[in-house]
């Protein structure tokens, strides 16, 4: 399971590096990630202080720091 989380974190980092700020829902859909794995990957990057979160209405947007 940890390998899948690390792989997802890498995909997420590359995606955000290319796209900039996006909603978590769009990121998950574009990367075709399972919701749990997507959020675990974001958590991994958060622990490394590489992700910025911004709440916009009902949506949460993420970007690289």
N, C-alpha and C positions, 0 to 999 in steps of 0.2 A: 504494500500500500504506500509506503514512504517513497518508493521509486516513482509511482504515479503522481504523487504530490509534487515532488521535485521537478518532474517533467512538465507538469501543468504550470508550475511557477515560472519555468523557463519560457514556455509558450506565452504566458501572460506578459512577462517582461518584454519579450520581443514585440508582441502585439501593441502594447502601450507605447513602446519606443517609436513605433511606426505611426500609430493612430493618434496619440495624445490622449486627451481626456474623453472617456466614454462611460456609459452606464454599465453597471455590472451585468445587467441582463443582455445588452448588446454584445459585450465581450464574451460572455458565456455562449451565446448563440453563434457568433462568428467563429469561435474556436471549437465549437461542437464539444464542449466539456460538460460532463455530469455536474449538476449544481453543487453537490458536496465537494467534489474534487476541485472545482473552480474556487470555492470559498476557502478550502484548505490551502490551495496555491496562493491565494491573496493573503492569507494569514501568514504563510511562510515568508512572503515578501515583506509583509508588515513588520514581522519580527526583525528583519534586516533593515528596517526603516527605509524601504525603497518605494513605498506606495503612499500617495496622498489621497484622502477621501474627502468628498464634498457632498453634502446632502442638498438636493435640489427638489423641493416639493416631495413627492412620493418616491423619488428615485435617488439612488446613490451613484455618484460618478467617481471614477478612480483615474489616477494618472500617476506617472512616475514623479518622484521628488527631484 
